[in-house]
């Protein structure tokens, strides 16, 4: 095949034969050059795209690593929180065990019957139709919450038991019991006797304990001082109200130690022995009243 070119400057035509070997070589070289340029351009563009994708992947990888670190930190915080809660519950159980031991001693319960030093015996048959399943992480918090609730209920029950026992102890403390002196002897009993001043028969509403002047006079039960001062016939008198209608009186004191409104306990000094009022010598007139009427103190002294 021939290609004809016309030249205006020279005014003649030129023929170019495509079948000639030289023409074929030139066309081949031109084609190779075009293909090589296209290939080089493709490589250049591909290199730029690859670099862009690599940078994007690096950013995503860095972001995922940061997310992993955050998740790991959050999990560790939760584990630390659970460990702290378990530690608090263990301390609570230790306190409950100590309280249980004290209550056992106070209530005089046989330690073999209620022993806080050992774990309670538990057991039961295995279920053949059910396979054991370990605790899962989502269930761990629920298990701890249940344990906390059991500990809270146990704490409330133990506190209630303690209050009952302390109340019983308080009831025992407010009942007059024992002697109003640390040393001394009974010089006059409750009931009919010969009056030491008139010689006539008279009713003595208390028990007299003789001793040394200045000796301590002590309360025979816990209560509140409702009177402390001079009273006709009694001299210096201390009166203690123990509740439930029980009142004790300590008369003829050299000096009253307890004051009105003061709370006293059994064995606490309320006065010093003397001989004030209608008295023939150092002693304490001990009197017990129930619902405003005198009763024989011997029933309390002899306990």
FITORLUM-115077 format. One line per 10 residues: number of its first residue (from 1); their letters; for each residue x, y, z of C-alpha. Coordinates in steps of 0.05 Angstrom, whole numbers. Each point is the difference from the previous one (the first is absolute). Layout:
BEGIN
NUM	A	X Y Z  ...
This chain:
BEGIN
1	XXXXXXXXXX	0 0 0  26 70 -21  -12 66 35  6 62 -45  23 67 30  -8 66 -40  49 58 12  -23 71 -18  69 28 4  31 -48 -49
11	XXXXXXXXXX	-65 -12 -39  8 -75 -6  -26 -63 33  40 -52 40  -18 -73 9  10 -39 66  -5 -75 -4  -24 -31 66  22 -68 -22  72 21 -5
21	XXXXXXXXXX	44 -29 57  24 68 21  -72 25 7  -19 -61 40  59 12 47  -17 73 9  -73 -17 16  22 -53 49  47 47 35  -54 52 4
31	XXXXXXXXXX	-49 -50 29  51 -24 51  14 72 20  -74 14 10  -10 -64 40  61 14 42  -23 70 16  -69 -26 20  32 -53 43  45 51 34
41	XXXXXXXXXX	-59 46 12  -40 -58 30  58 -18 46  5 72 23  -74 6 15  -1 -69 33  58 18 44  -36 62 25  -64 -39 14  38 -54 38
51	XXXXXXXXXX	35 51 43  -67 33 17  -32 -67 19  60 -20 42  -4 65 39  -74 -11 11  12 -71 24  53 24 48  -48 51 29  -54 -53 9
61	XXXXXXXXXX	49 -48 33  23 55 48  -73 16 17  -16 -73 12  61 -8 45  -24 61 40  -69 -31 7  31 -65 24  39 38 53  -62 36 23
71	XXXXXXXXXX	-40 -64 4  56 -33 39  3 59 48  -75 -2 11  1 -75 13  57 10 50  -39 55 35  -59 -46 7  43 -56 26  30 48 51
81	XXXXXXXXXX	-70 23 21  -23 -72 9  63 -16 41  -14 60 44  -72 -22 11  22 -71 17  51 29 50  -54 41 33  -46 -60 5  56 -42 30
91	XXXXXXXXXX	12 54 53  -74 2 13  -3 -75 9  59 3 49  -37 53 40  -63 -43 1  40 -60 23  30 41 57  -69 26 18  -28 -71 -2
101	XXXXXXXXXX	54 -24 48  -15 56 48  -74 -13 -3  12 -74 12  41 16 62  -51 50 25  -58 -48 -10  41 -57 30  -13 -45 -61  43 -62 -8
111	XXXXXXXXXX	54 17 -51  -6 -69 -30  -72 15 -17  14 68 -32  73 5 -19  22 60 -42  71 -27 -8  -20 -52 -52  -41 2 -63  -71 -27 5
121	XXXXXXXXXX	-7 -72 -25  -35 -3 -68  -13 -54 -52  -51 -34 -44  -4 -53 -55  25 14 -70  -52 8 -55  12 -53 -53  -42 35 -52  35 67 5
131	XXXXXXXXXX	72 15 -16  37 51 41  10 67 -34  55 47 22  -16 71 18  2 47 -59  28 70 4  -69 34 -9  -26 -43 59  57 20 46
141	XXXXXXXXXX	-30 67 19  -68 -31 14  33 -52 45  36 53 39  -64 41 7  -35 -62 28  57 -12 49  -3 73 22  -75 -6 12  10 -63 42
151	XXXXXXXXXX	54 34 40  -45 60 11  -57 -43 25  47 -38 45  27 65 28  -71 24 14  -18 -65 34  63 0 42  -12 72 20  -71 -16 20
161	XXXXXXXXXX	25 -59 41  52 44 33  -54 51 18  -43 -55 31  58 -26 41  22 70 21  -72 15 19  -2 -62 42  66 19 32  -27 70 14
171	XXXXXXXXXX	-62 -30 33  46 -40 45  42 62 15  -60 42 23  -24 -52 50  27 17 70  49 -53 20  55 -3 53  22 43 57  5 76 -1
181	XXXXXXXXXX	68 -1 35  66 -32 -18  15 -15 73  -44 -1 62  -53 -40 36  -75 1 8  -18 37 64  -76 2 -8  -48 -40 -43  -65 17 -36
191	XXXXXXXXXX	-64 -4 41  -23 12 72  53 22 49  11 42 63  12 73 -20  71 19 23  -23 70 21  -68 -12 32  5 -73 20  -69 -12 -30
201	XXXXXXXXXX	-18 -52 -51  7 29 -71  2 -27 -70  68 5 -34  -8 7 -76  71 -18 -18  64 -36 19  57 36 35  72 -16 -18  50 25 51
211	XXXXXXXXXX	72 16 -17  54 52 3  -16 73 -11  19 21 -70  -6 -70 -29  -29 -4 -70  -74 -10 -10  -14 -33 -67  -61 -8 -44  -28 -70 -2
221	XXXXXXXXXX	-27 7 -71  4 46 -60  -48 59 -1  -9 75 1  9 43 62  -67 34 14  18 31 68  65 21 34  -5 44 61  -25 5 72
231	XXXXXXXXXX	-65 -34 18  -34 0 67  21 -61 41  47 -25 -55  52 54 5  39 3 -66  -39 -46 -46  12 -26 -71  -59 -30 -37  9 -40 -64
241	XXXXXXXXXX	-56 -19 -48  12 -66 -36  -63 -2 -42  -57 -51 3  -23 34 65  64 -17 38  36 54 42  57 -7 50  19 49 55  67 10 35
251	XXXXXXXXXX	-6 43 64  41 31 57  58 15 -47  57 45 21  2 26 -71  -39 -15 -63  43 -13 -62  -54 -12 -52  -40 59 -26  -72 5 -25
261	XXXXXXXXXX	-7 -24 -73  65 -40 2  -1 -70 -29  34 -50 46  20 -73 -9  0 -58 47  58 7 49  11 74 -13  12 44 60  -59 46 15
271	XXXXXXXXXX	18 25 70  47 -5 59  -23 -34 64  -19 46 58  -48 12 57  -43 58 -22  -74 5 16  -33 -46 50  61 -45 12  40 -26 59
281	XXXXXXXXXX	65 -15 -39  33 -8 -68  -44 -45 -43  -42 1 -64  -75 -9 1  -15 -42 -62  -72 1 -23  -35 -31 -60  -68 24 -26  -44 -31 -52
291	XXXXXXXXXX	-56 43 -29  7 49 58  -3 -53 55  58 -25 41  19 -74 -9  49 -43 38  70 13 -28  23 -68 25  -29 -33 -63  48 42 -41
301	XXX	60 1 47  0 -75 6  4 -13 -76
